[in-house]
């Protein structure tokens, strides 16, 4: 875990509040904490619990995870490449929109990892080596199975013909 000072989480909350153009009183009310307590957090005099951070995140309409990372409760994911953090920090997206975008992003990452595993399995098979169990399951998976919910086209559906031709009229 990162070594984070109490003051840095307070500064971060203040920056987020000011960016969102929310008064301290409004944030305290929407987060369900007292105005003096929120002031003490922002000035670095108090260290908020995870529950309080979650309430503040809701009041700021940002991800609680973003506050947890800033407070040192969670480690920032190294493999994230910043995409996840950028989505979570975007104040113009609703929490639901952020979650959907993150799910799509993660499904693409899983799909790419599965493709890399399949390529490894194929290379191992070509070399006569025994493929790993994970690579074998990916390489032998049913190709008709949809691994990315809501994103794959149904090959039997004429409306999904991307060539611009209606396959039903051929």
mmCIF file of the C-alpha atoms, coordinates in Angstrom:
data_MODEL
# 
_entry.id   MODEL 
# 
loop_
_atom_site.group_PDB 
_atom_site.id 
_atom_site.type_symbol 
_atom_site.label_atom_id 
_atom_site.label_alt_id 
_atom_site.label_comp_id 
_atom_site.label_asym_id 
_atom_site.label_entity_id 
_atom_site.label_seq_id 
_atom_site.pdbx_PDB_ins_code 
_atom_site.Cartn_x 
_atom_site.Cartn_y 
_atom_site.Cartn_z 
_atom_site.occupancy 
_atom_site.B_iso_or_equiv 
_atom_site.pdbx_formal_charge 
_atom_site.auth_seq_id 
_atom_site.auth_comp_id 
_atom_site.auth_asym_id 
_atom_site.auth_atom_id 
_atom_site.pdbx_PDB_model_num 
ATOM 1   C CA . UNK A 1 1   ? 0.000   0.000   0.000   1.00 0.00 ? 1   UNK A CA 1 
ATOM 2   C CA . UNK A 1 2   ? 1.050   3.538   -0.605  1.00 0.00 ? 2   UNK A CA 1 
ATOM 3   C CA . UNK A 1 3   ? 2.096   5.717   2.268   1.00 0.00 ? 3   UNK A CA 1 
ATOM 4   C CA . UNK A 1 4   ? -0.498  8.476   2.071   1.00 0.00 ? 4   UNK A CA 1 
ATOM 5   C CA . UNK A 1 5   ? -0.816  11.409  4.418   1.00 0.00 ? 5   UNK A CA 1 
ATOM 6   C CA . UNK A 1 6   ? -4.195  12.229  5.899   1.00 0.00 ? 6   UNK A CA 1 
ATOM 7   C CA . UNK A 1 7   ? -3.921  15.671  4.331   1.00 0.00 ? 7   UNK A CA 1 
ATOM 8   C CA . UNK A 1 8   ? -3.682  14.330  0.762   1.00 0.00 ? 8   UNK A CA 1 
ATOM 9   C CA . UNK A 1 9   ? -7.115  12.664  0.901   1.00 0.00 ? 9   UNK A CA 1 
ATOM 10  C CA . UNK A 1 10  ? -8.588  15.859  2.302   1.00 0.00 ? 10  UNK A CA 1 
ATOM 11  C CA . UNK A 1 11  ? -6.962  17.920  -0.444  1.00 0.00 ? 11  UNK A CA 1 
ATOM 12  C CA . UNK A 1 12  ? -8.243  15.475  -3.039  1.00 0.00 ? 12  UNK A CA 1 
ATOM 13  C CA . UNK A 1 13  ? -11.798 15.660  -1.681  1.00 0.00 ? 13  UNK A CA 1 
ATOM 14  C CA . UNK A 1 14  ? -11.626 19.462  -1.669  1.00 0.00 ? 14  UNK A CA 1 
ATOM 15  C CA . UNK A 1 15  ? -10.365 19.495  -5.292  1.00 0.00 ? 15  UNK A CA 1 
ATOM 16  C CA . UNK A 1 16  ? -13.144 17.140  -6.374  1.00 0.00 ? 16  UNK A CA 1 
ATOM 17  C CA . UNK A 1 17  ? -15.758 19.198  -4.527  1.00 0.00 ? 17  UNK A CA 1 
ATOM 18  C CA . UNK A 1 18  ? -14.522 22.437  -6.078  1.00 0.00 ? 18  UNK A CA 1 
ATOM 19  C CA . UNK A 1 19  ? -14.412 20.881  -9.559  1.00 0.00 ? 19  UNK A CA 1 
ATOM 20  C CA . UNK A 1 20  ? -18.000 19.731  -9.117  1.00 0.00 ? 20  UNK A CA 1 
ATOM 21  C CA . UNK A 1 21  ? -18.909 23.247  -7.907  1.00 0.00 ? 21  UNK A CA 1 
ATOM 22  C CA . UNK A 1 22  ? -20.471 21.869  -4.721  1.00 0.00 ? 22  UNK A CA 1 
ATOM 23  C CA . UNK A 1 23  ? -20.292 23.801  -1.455  1.00 0.00 ? 23  UNK A CA 1 
ATOM 24  C CA . UNK A 1 24  ? -18.918 22.111  1.638   1.00 0.00 ? 24  UNK A CA 1 
ATOM 25  C CA . UNK A 1 25  ? -22.351 22.356  3.221   1.00 0.00 ? 25  UNK A CA 1 
ATOM 26  C CA . UNK A 1 26  ? -24.026 20.694  0.208   1.00 0.00 ? 26  UNK A CA 1 
ATOM 27  C CA . UNK A 1 27  ? -21.490 17.874  0.180   1.00 0.00 ? 27  UNK A CA 1 
ATOM 28  C CA . UNK A 1 28  ? -21.781 17.335  3.934   1.00 0.00 ? 28  UNK A CA 1 
ATOM 29  C CA . UNK A 1 29  ? -25.564 17.125  3.632   1.00 0.00 ? 29  UNK A CA 1 
ATOM 30  C CA . UNK A 1 30  ? -25.556 14.745  0.643   1.00 0.00 ? 30  UNK A CA 1 
ATOM 31  C CA . UNK A 1 31  ? -22.844 12.571  2.255   1.00 0.00 ? 31  UNK A CA 1 
ATOM 32  C CA . UNK A 1 32  ? -24.674 12.465  5.580   1.00 0.00 ? 32  UNK A CA 1 
ATOM 33  C CA . UNK A 1 33  ? -21.824 13.924  7.626   1.00 0.00 ? 33  UNK A CA 1 
ATOM 34  C CA . UNK A 1 34  ? -21.617 17.128  9.604   1.00 0.00 ? 34  UNK A CA 1 
ATOM 35  C CA . UNK A 1 35  ? -20.182 20.247  8.030   1.00 0.00 ? 35  UNK A CA 1 
ATOM 36  C CA . UNK A 1 36  ? -17.459 20.585  10.733  1.00 0.00 ? 36  UNK A CA 1 
ATOM 37  C CA . UNK A 1 37  ? -16.439 16.928  10.270  1.00 0.00 ? 37  UNK A CA 1 
ATOM 38  C CA . UNK A 1 38  ? -16.120 17.354  6.485   1.00 0.00 ? 38  UNK A CA 1 
ATOM 39  C CA . UNK A 1 39  ? -14.104 20.524  7.068   1.00 0.00 ? 39  UNK A CA 1 
ATOM 40  C CA . UNK A 1 40  ? -11.744 18.614  9.372   1.00 0.00 ? 40  UNK A CA 1 
ATOM 41  C CA . UNK A 1 41  ? -11.313 15.893  6.722   1.00 0.00 ? 41  UNK A CA 1 
ATOM 42  C CA . UNK A 1 42  ? -10.520 18.453  4.026   1.00 0.00 ? 42  UNK A CA 1 
ATOM 43  C CA . UNK A 1 43  ? -7.985  20.198  6.285   1.00 0.00 ? 43  UNK A CA 1 
ATOM 44  C CA . UNK A 1 44  ? -6.295  16.899  7.102   1.00 0.00 ? 44  UNK A CA 1 
ATOM 45  C CA . UNK A 1 45  ? -7.272  16.879  10.777  1.00 0.00 ? 45  UNK A CA 1 
ATOM 46  C CA . UNK A 1 46  ? -9.357  13.704  10.521  1.00 0.00 ? 46  UNK A CA 1 
ATOM 47  C CA . UNK A 1 47  ? -8.867  10.477  8.610   1.00 0.00 ? 47  UNK A CA 1 
ATOM 48  C CA . UNK A 1 48  ? -12.216 9.268   7.245   1.00 0.00 ? 48  UNK A CA 1 
ATOM 49  C CA . UNK A 1 49  ? -13.216 5.604   7.389   1.00 0.00 ? 49  UNK A CA 1 
ATOM 50  C CA . UNK A 1 50  ? -13.999 3.617   4.242   1.00 0.00 ? 50  UNK A CA 1 
ATOM 51  C CA . UNK A 1 51  ? -17.729 4.045   4.969   1.00 0.00 ? 51  UNK A CA 1 
ATOM 52  C CA . UNK A 1 52  ? -17.405 7.829   5.205   1.00 0.00 ? 52  UNK A CA 1 
ATOM 53  C CA . UNK A 1 53  ? -15.325 7.881   2.018   1.00 0.00 ? 53  UNK A CA 1 
ATOM 54  C CA . UNK A 1 54  ? -18.066 5.921   0.273   1.00 0.00 ? 54  UNK A CA 1 
ATOM 55  C CA . UNK A 1 55  ? -20.682 8.441   1.426   1.00 0.00 ? 55  UNK A CA 1 
ATOM 56  C CA . UNK A 1 56  ? -18.482 11.352  0.289   1.00 0.00 ? 56  UNK A CA 1 
ATOM 57  C CA . UNK A 1 57  ? -17.930 9.633   -3.088  1.00 0.00 ? 57  UNK A CA 1 
ATOM 58  C CA . UNK A 1 58  ? -21.692 9.370   -3.567  1.00 0.00 ? 58  UNK A CA 1 
ATOM 59  C CA . UNK A 1 59  ? -22.066 13.044  -2.684  1.00 0.00 ? 59  UNK A CA 1 
ATOM 60  C CA . UNK A 1 60  ? -19.352 13.956  -5.200  1.00 0.00 ? 60  UNK A CA 1 
ATOM 61  C CA . UNK A 1 61  ? -20.752 11.494  -7.754  1.00 0.00 ? 61  UNK A CA 1 
ATOM 62  C CA . UNK A 1 62  ? -17.379 9.829   -8.169  1.00 0.00 ? 62  UNK A CA 1 
ATOM 63  C CA . UNK A 1 63  ? -16.263 6.288   -7.598  1.00 0.00 ? 63  UNK A CA 1 
ATOM 64  C CA . UNK A 1 64  ? -15.595 5.248   -4.020  1.00 0.00 ? 64  UNK A CA 1 
ATOM 65  C CA . UNK A 1 65  ? -12.681 3.259   -5.445  1.00 0.00 ? 65  UNK A CA 1 
ATOM 66  C CA . UNK A 1 66  ? -11.046 6.521   -6.580  1.00 0.00 ? 66  UNK A CA 1 
ATOM 67  C CA . UNK A 1 67  ? -11.209 7.825   -2.998  1.00 0.00 ? 67  UNK A CA 1 
ATOM 68  C CA . UNK A 1 68  ? -9.985  4.517   -1.565  1.00 0.00 ? 68  UNK A CA 1 
ATOM 69  C CA . UNK A 1 69  ? -6.951  4.621   -3.854  1.00 0.00 ? 69  UNK A CA 1 
ATOM 70  C CA . UNK A 1 70  ? -6.264  8.247   -2.914  1.00 0.00 ? 70  UNK A CA 1 
ATOM 71  C CA . UNK A 1 71  ? -6.586  7.416   0.787   1.00 0.00 ? 71  UNK A CA 1 
ATOM 72  C CA . UNK A 1 72  ? -4.220  4.458   0.443   1.00 0.00 ? 72  UNK A CA 1 
ATOM 73  C CA . UNK A 1 73  ? -6.912  1.902   1.319   1.00 0.00 ? 73  UNK A CA 1 
ATOM 74  C CA . UNK A 1 74  ? -6.624  0.305   -2.128  1.00 0.00 ? 74  UNK A CA 1 
ATOM 75  C CA . UNK A 1 75  ? -3.604  0.129   -4.368  1.00 0.00 ? 75  UNK A CA 1 
ATOM 76  C CA . UNK A 1 76  ? -3.930  1.655   -7.795  1.00 0.00 ? 76  UNK A CA 1 
ATOM 77  C CA . UNK A 1 77  ? -3.940  -1.123  -10.357 1.00 0.00 ? 77  UNK A CA 1 
ATOM 78  C CA . UNK A 1 78  ? -0.687  -1.140  -12.319 1.00 0.00 ? 78  UNK A CA 1 
ATOM 79  C CA . UNK A 1 79  ? -2.152  -2.968  -15.341 1.00 0.00 ? 79  UNK A CA 1 
ATOM 80  C CA . UNK A 1 80  ? -4.925  -0.413  -15.609 1.00 0.00 ? 80  UNK A CA 1 
ATOM 81  C CA . UNK A 1 81  ? -3.078  1.800   -18.110 1.00 0.00 ? 81  UNK A CA 1 
ATOM 82  C CA . UNK A 1 82  ? -5.050  4.730   -16.707 1.00 0.00 ? 82  UNK A CA 1 
ATOM 83  C CA . UNK A 1 83  ? -8.251  3.959   -18.627 1.00 0.00 ? 83  UNK A CA 1 
ATOM 84  C CA . UNK A 1 84  ? -10.152 2.695   -15.593 1.00 0.00 ? 84  UNK A CA 1 
ATOM 85  C CA . UNK A 1 85  ? -8.998  5.601   -13.416 1.00 0.00 ? 85  UNK A CA 1 
ATOM 86  C CA . UNK A 1 86  ? -9.886  8.131   -16.109 1.00 0.00 ? 86  UNK A CA 1 
ATOM 87  C CA . UNK A 1 87  ? -13.381 6.682   -16.446 1.00 0.00 ? 87  UNK A CA 1 
ATOM 88  C CA . UNK A 1 88  ? -13.909 6.679   -12.696 1.00 0.00 ? 88  UNK A CA 1 
ATOM 89  C CA . UNK A 1 89  ? -12.719 10.275  -12.374 1.00 0.00 ? 89  UNK A CA 1 
ATOM 90  C CA . UNK A 1 90  ? -14.893 11.640  -15.202 1.00 0.00 ? 90  UNK A CA 1 
ATOM 91  C CA . UNK A 1 91  ? -17.525 13.839  -13.573 1.00 0.00 ? 91  UNK A CA 1 
ATOM 92  C CA . UNK A 1 92  ? -19.624 14.044  -16.742 1.00 0.00 ? 92  UNK A CA 1 
ATOM 93  C CA . UNK A 1 93  ? -20.528 10.348  -16.663 1.00 0.00 ? 93  UNK A CA 1 
ATOM 94  C CA . UNK A 1 94  ? -23.089 8.785   -14.350 1.00 0.00 ? 94  UNK A CA 1 
ATOM 95  C CA . UNK A 1 95  ? -22.013 5.927   -12.087 1.00 0.00 ? 95  UNK A CA 1 
ATOM 96  C CA . UNK A 1 96  ? -24.004 3.515   -14.281 1.00 0.00 ? 96  UNK A CA 1 
ATOM 97  C CA . UNK A 1 97  ? -22.293 4.798   -17.460 1.00 0.00 ? 97  UNK A CA 1 
ATOM 98  C CA . UNK A 1 98  ? -18.887 4.433   -15.811 1.00 0.00 ? 98  UNK A CA 1 
ATOM 99  C CA . UNK A 1 99  ? -19.678 0.869   -14.751 1.00 0.00 ? 99  UNK A CA 1 
ATOM 100 C CA . UNK A 1 100 ? -20.872 -0.128  -18.251 1.00 0.00 ? 100 UNK A CA 1 
ATOM 101 C CA . UNK A 1 101 ? -17.759 1.356   -19.886 1.00 0.00 ? 101 UNK A CA 1 
ATOM 102 C CA . UNK A 1 102 ? -15.492 -0.411  -17.384 1.00 0.00 ? 102 UNK A CA 1 
ATOM 103 C CA . UNK A 1 103 ? -17.281 -3.723  -18.026 1.00 0.00 ? 103 UNK A CA 1 
ATOM 104 C CA . UNK A 1 104 ? -16.810 -3.319  -21.787 1.00 0.00 ? 104 UNK A CA 1 
ATOM 105 C CA . UNK A 1 105 ? -13.161 -2.363  -21.322 1.00 0.00 ? 105 UNK A CA 1 
ATOM 106 C CA . UNK A 1 106 ? -12.535 -5.374  -19.089 1.00 0.00 ? 106 UNK A CA 1 
ATOM 107 C CA . UNK A 1 107 ? -14.302 -7.722  -21.527 1.00 0.00 ? 107 UNK A CA 1 
ATOM 108 C CA . UNK A 1 108 ? -11.943 -6.531  -24.275 1.00 0.00 ? 108 UNK A CA 1 
ATOM 109 C CA . UNK A 1 109 ? -8.952  -7.146  -21.998 1.00 0.00 ? 109 UNK A CA 1 
ATOM 110 C CA . UNK A 1 110 ? -10.203 -10.655 -21.159 1.00 0.00 ? 110 UNK A CA 1 
ATOM 111 C CA . UNK A 1 111 ? -10.807 -11.361 -24.849 1.00 0.00 ? 111 UNK A CA 1 
ATOM 112 C CA . UNK A 1 112 ? -7.268  -10.259 -25.724 1.00 0.00 ? 112 UNK A CA 1 
ATOM 113 C CA . UNK A 1 113 ? -5.809  -12.337 -22.896 1.00 0.00 ? 113 UNK A CA 1 
ATOM 114 C CA . UNK A 1 114 ? -7.763  -15.374 -24.111 1.00 0.00 ? 114 UNK A CA 1 
ATOM 115 C CA . UNK A 1 115 ? -6.493  -14.810 -27.661 1.00 0.00 ? 115 UNK A CA 1 
ATOM 116 C CA . UNK A 1 116 ? -2.927  -14.578 -26.352 1.00 0.00 ? 116 UNK A CA 1 
ATOM 117 C CA . UNK A 1 117 ? -3.432  -17.832 -24.405 1.00 0.00 ? 117 UNK A CA 1 
ATOM 118 C CA . UNK A 1 118 ? -4.792  -19.503 -27.552 1.00 0.00 ? 118 UNK A CA 1 
ATOM 119 C CA . UNK A 1 119 ? -1.784  -18.301 -29.546 1.00 0.00 ? 119 UNK A CA 1 
ATOM 120 C CA . UNK A 1 120 ? 0.526   -19.670 -26.842 1.00 0.00 ? 120 UNK A CA 1 
ATOM 121 C CA . UNK A 1 121 ? -1.323  -22.996 -26.923 1.00 0.00 ? 121 UNK A CA 1 
ATOM 122 C CA . UNK A 1 122 ? -1.026  -23.142 -30.713 1.00 0.00 ? 122 UNK A CA 1 
ATOM 123 C CA . UNK A 1 123 ? 2.689   -22.344 -30.549 1.00 0.00 ? 123 UNK A CA 1 
ATOM 124 C CA . UNK A 1 124 ? 3.224   -24.992 -27.864 1.00 0.00 ? 124 UNK A CA 1 
ATOM 125 C CA . UNK A 1 125 ? 1.279   -27.525 -29.930 1.00 0.00 ? 125 UNK A CA 1 
ATOM 126 C CA . UNK A 1 126 ? 3.351   -26.704 -33.017 1.00 0.00 ? 126 UNK A CA 1 
ATOM 127 C CA . UNK A 1 127 ? 6.517   -27.244 -30.992 1.00 0.00 ? 127 UNK A CA 1 
ATOM 128 C CA . UNK A 1 128 ? 5.220   -30.570 -29.704 1.00 0.00 ? 128 UNK A CA 1 
ATOM 129 C CA . UNK A 1 129 ? 5.025   -29.254 -26.139 1.00 0.00 ? 129 UNK A CA 1 
ATOM 130 C CA . UNK A 1 130 ? 2.093   -30.017 -23.872 1.00 0.00 ? 130 UNK A CA 1 
ATOM 131 C CA . UNK A 1 131 ? -0.113  -26.875 -23.634 1.00 0.00 ? 131 UNK A CA 1 
ATOM 132 C CA . UNK A 1 132 ? -1.081  -25.517 -20.252 1.00 0.00 ? 132 UNK A CA 1 
ATOM 133 C CA . UNK A 1 133 ? -4.555  -26.340 -18.929 1.00 0.00 ? 133 UNK A CA 1 
ATOM 134 C CA . UNK A 1 134 ? -5.716  -22.719 -19.337 1.00 0.00 ? 134 UNK A CA 1 
ATOM 135 C CA . UNK A 1 135 ? -4.367  -22.511 -22.884 1.00 0.00 ? 135 UNK A CA 1 
ATOM 136 C CA . UNK A 1 136 ? -5.940  -25.867 -23.743 1.00 0.00 ? 136 UNK A CA 1 
ATOM 137 C CA . UNK A 1 137 ? -9.388  -24.792 -22.491 1.00 0.00 ? 137 UNK A CA 1 
ATOM 138 C CA . UNK A 1 138 ? -9.198  -21.557 -24.503 1.00 0.00 ? 138 UNK A CA 1 
ATOM 139 C CA . UNK A 1 139 ? -7.891  -23.296 -27.627 1.00 0.00 ? 139 UNK A CA 1 
ATOM 140 C CA . UNK A 1 140 ? -10.597 -25.967 -27.499 1.00 0.00 ? 140 UNK A CA 1 
ATOM 141 C CA . UNK A 1 141 ? -13.472 -23.629 -26.564 1.00 0.00 ? 141 UNK A CA 1 
ATOM 142 C CA . UNK A 1 142 ? -16.601 -23.642 -28.699 1.00 0.00 ? 142 UNK A CA 1 
ATOM 143 C CA . UNK A 1 143 ? -16.054 -20.903 -31.323 1.00 0.00 ? 143 UNK A CA 1 
ATOM 144 C CA . UNK A 1 144 ? -19.807 -20.261 -31.465 1.00 0.00 ? 144 UNK A CA 1 
ATOM 145 C CA . UNK A 1 145 ? -19.889 -19.402 -27.748 1.00 0.00 ? 145 UNK A CA 1 
ATOM 146 C CA . UNK A 1 146 ? -20.257 -15.679 -27.120 1.00 0.00 ? 146 UNK A CA 1 
ATOM 147 C CA . UNK A 1 147 ? -17.397 -14.555 -24.841 1.00 0.00 ? 147 UNK A CA 1 
ATOM 148 C CA . UNK A 1 148 ? -18.346 -10.864 -24.859 1.00 0.00 ? 148 UNK A CA 1 
ATOM 149 C CA . UNK A 1 149 ? -21.972 -10.370 -23.798 1.00 0.00 ? 149 UNK A CA 1 
ATOM 150 C CA . UNK A 1 150 ? -23.963 -8.033  -25.967 1.00 0.00 ? 150 UNK A CA 1 
ATOM 151 C CA . UNK A 1 151 ? -21.155 -7.396  -28.437 1.00 0.00 ? 151 UNK A CA 1 
ATOM 152 C CA . UNK A 1 152 ? -21.164 -10.407 -30.795 1.00 0.00 ? 152 UNK A CA 1 
ATOM 153 C CA . UNK A 1 153 ? -23.401 -10.613 -33.847 1.00 0.00 ? 153 UNK A CA 1 
ATOM 154 C CA . UNK A 1 154 ? -25.721 -13.542 -34.390 1.00 0.00 ? 154 UNK A CA 1 
ATOM 155 C CA . UNK A 1 155 ? -24.591 -15.151 -37.668 1.00 0.00 ? 155 UNK A CA 1 
ATOM 156 C CA . UNK A 1 156 ? -28.111 -16.499 -38.296 1.00 0.00 ? 156 UNK A CA 1 
ATOM 157 C CA . UNK A 1 157 ? -29.702 -13.048 -38.011 1.00 0.00 ? 157 UNK A CA 1 
ATOM 158 C CA . UNK A 1 158 ? -30.001 -11.326 -41.433 1.00 0.00 ? 158 UNK A CA 1 
ATOM 159 C CA . UNK A 1 159 ? -30.104 -7.927  -39.687 1.00 0.00 ? 159 UNK A CA 1 
ATOM 160 C CA . UNK A 1 160 ? -26.564 -8.556  -38.458 1.00 0.00 ? 160 UNK A CA 1 
ATOM 161 C CA . UNK A 1 161 ? -25.115 -8.847  -41.985 1.00 0.00 ? 161 UNK A CA 1 
ATOM 162 C CA . UNK A 1 162 ? -22.509 -6.059  -41.884 1.00 0.00 ? 162 UNK A CA 1 
ATOM 163 C CA . UNK A 1 163 ? -21.808 -6.214  -45.627 1.00 0.00 ? 163 UNK A CA 1 
ATOM 164 C CA . UNK A 1 164 ? -24.858 -4.021  -46.207 1.00 0.00 ? 164 UNK A CA 1 
ATOM 165 C CA . UNK A 1 165 ? -26.730 -6.826  -47.938 1.00 0.00 ? 165 UNK A CA 1 
ATOM 166 C CA . UNK A 1 166 ? -29.684 -8.539  -46.426 1.00 0.00 ? 166 UNK A CA 1 
ATOM 167 C CA . UNK A 1 167 ? -28.700 -12.202 -46.468 1.00 0.00 ? 167 UNK A CA 1 
ATOM 168 C CA . UNK A 1 168 ? -32.392 -13.193 -46.403 1.00 0.00 ? 168 UNK A CA 1 
ATOM 169 C CA . UNK A 1 169 ? -32.944 -11.642 -49.846 1.00 0.00 ? 169 UNK A CA 1 
ATOM 170 C CA . UNK A 1 170 ? -30.073 -13.543 -51.494 1.00 0.00 ? 170 UNK A CA 1 
# 
